[in-house]
Amino acid sequence: MIKVHFVGAGPGAKDLITLRGAELLKKAQVVIYAGSLVNPELLEFCPAATVYNSAGMTLEEVIEVIQNASEEGLEVVRLHTGDPSLYGAVREQMDELDKLGIPYDSCPGVSACFGASASLNLEYTLPGVSQSLIITRMEGRTKVPESESIESFAAHHSTMAIYLSTSMLEKLAVRLIKGGYQPDTPAVLVYKATWPEEKIFFCTVETLAETAGKNAITKTALILVGEVLQTCEYEKSRLYAADFSTEFRQAKD
């Protein structure tokens, strides 16, 4: 039986899909893509495929399309934005396919936080400043476990990439500050990272909502928070230090 392929479309730019993802699209006969988020230019890889936009579909309707295509022996790609494992709601689809005995696999993609860091020429993990990147979201219609609150993560003062929260920036700022970030902690709003219409706005935690309002940013933006976003003092990596030996290089006197 032909497998269903869950494919990460990447953050937006057509050429940031993986080679494997592009090849799977070229072979696809049926494509179900997240039309509200995925760059439609990616559909140029599969001009002969029957295409469905999942933005207007329910879970049951998506599964029905996949089941029908599978029964006909057609190659199916379920195209998700970024990497399917992050906020892609793929587990619920896979569980339904398991019930139907339909095999599937996954192709990773570049998530928006990595598209944003590339646009900013940014290193999230600067020694002595932050060695962790927390990827999270505000609670909306989808609940967030209490142990994973914005406040609890903010207490670590590490770098944060916050998804799906652009419509709640005032609440987000309050909770970040309550958790431990200073009001003047650097922040960045990245609108549609890597898309042709990408926009980047530097601000602080305290001015997140104000910055978004002034620039009419209401959705499809990633929020980055942390000291690594500004010029700061940091420790150089020991990996390349002259007095540091590795498996491949001896330390120099």
PyMOL commands that set and color helices and strands:
alter all, ss='L'
color gray80, all
select helices_A, chain A and resi 14-16+19-27+40-45+54-56+59-71+90-100+112-120+146-148+150-154+166-179+208-214+227-229+238-240
alter helices_A, ss='H'
color red, helices_A
select strands_A, chain A and resi 4-8+30-33+50-53+76-80+104-107+133-137+159-163+186-191+199-204+221-225
alter strands_A, ss='S'
color yellow, strands_A
deselect
rebuild
show_as cartoon
